[in-house]
Amino acid sequence: SSDLQLVCINPKVLSQGEMVKDKEGCLSFPGLFLNVERPQWIEVEFTDEFGKVNNTRLEGLSARCFLHELDHLDGIRYTSYIKPLALKMARQRASKLVKKIVRGHKNGKARN
């Protein structure tokens, strides 16, 4: 299901598939979308909120989200996976996008 929610205590990646690049964003960086390379699938282990140890395989977007959040726990920003020049250009695009959205809201063009 696409609305999968997991409580993951002490998560760890046990194995992973081949690497693929895909767009990724983060609420900490509004409007900043980067091509980040991550495994297509991962096998993970974690303890749930009931103290049960779980092993599961996550694929595609679920694997990408899990790894993105695991990076947060490890103090890693997704921006660290990008070369400096590519990051600078992406930040300029994000800045323009955010300004355009703000202008739209000021002019009464907010979308729901």
C-alpha positions in Angstrom: 0.0 0.0 0.0 1.2 3.5 -0.8 0.2 4.8 2.7 2.6 2.4 4.6 3.6 3.8 7.9 6.4 2.3 10.0 7.7 2.9 13.5 11.3 2.0 13.2 13.6 1.8 16.3 17.3 1.2 15.6 16.7 0.7 11.8 19.5 -0.9 9.8 19.9 -1.8 6.1 20.9 -5.5 5.7 21.2 -5.6 1.9 20.4 -3.5 -1.1 19.8 -3.7 -4.9 21.3 -1.8 -7.8 21.6 2.0 -7.6 19.2 4.3 -9.4 18.9 8.0 -9.7 15.6 9.7 -9.1 14.2 13.1 -8.0 14.1 13.7 -4.2 12.9 16.6 -2.1 12.9 17.4 1.6 10.6 19.6 3.7 13.8 21.1 5.2 14.6 22.5 1.7 11.3 23.8 0.2 11.3 23.6 -3.6 14.7 21.9 -3.9 14.5 18.7 -5.9 17.7 16.8 -6.6 18.6 13.6 -8.5 19.9 11.4 -5.8 21.3 7.9 -6.3 19.9 5.3 -4.0 19.3 1.5 -4.1 16.2 0.4 -6.0 15.3 -2.0 -3.1 16.6 -2.6 0.4 16.2 -5.3 3.0 15.9 -3.7 6.5 15.7 -4.7 10.1 14.1 -2.6 12.8 12.3 -2.9 16.1 8.6 -1.7 16.1 6.7 0.2 18.8 5.8 -3.2 20.4 9.4 -4.3 20.8 9.2 -6.8 18.0 12.1 -7.1 15.6 11.0 -6.9 12.0 12.7 -7.7 8.7 11.2 -6.5 5.5 12.0 -5.6 1.9 11.2 -2.1 0.7 11.2 -1.2 -3.0 11.1 2.0 -5.1 9.7 5.1 -3.3 9.3 3.2 0.0 13.0 2.3 0.0 14.0 5.8 -1.0 11.9 7.4 1.8 13.3 4.9 4.3 16.9 5.8 3.4 16.2 9.5 3.3 14.8 9.4 6.8 17.6 7.1 8.0 20.0 9.7 6.7 18.2 12.3 8.9 18.8 10.1 11.9 22.5 9.8 10.9 22.8 13.6 10.4 23.2 13.3 6.7 21.4 15.8 4.3 20.3 14.6 0.9 22.2 17.7 -0.5 25.5 15.9 0.4 24.9 13.4 -2.4 25.1 16.2 -5.1 28.2 17.8 -6.6 28.6 21.5 -5.6 27.8 23.0 -9.0 24.7 20.9 -9.5 23.6 21.8 -6.0 24.1 25.5 -6.7 22.1 25.4 -9.9 19.3 23.4 -8.1 19.2 26.0 -5.3 18.8 28.8 -7.9 15.9 26.9 -9.5 14.3 26.3 -6.1 14.7 30.0 -5.2 12.9 31.0 -8.4 10.1 28.5 -7.8 9.5 29.6 -4.2 9.5 33.3 -5.3 7.0 32.5 -8.0 4.7 30.7 -5.6 4.9 33.5 -3.0 4.1 36.1 -5.8 1.1 33.9 -6.8 -0.2 33.9 -3.2 0.2 37.6 -2.9 -1.8 38.1 -6.1 -4.6 35.9 -4.9 -3.7 33.0 -7.2 -3.2 30.4 -4.4 -4.1 26.9 -5.4 -5.6 24.3 -3.1 
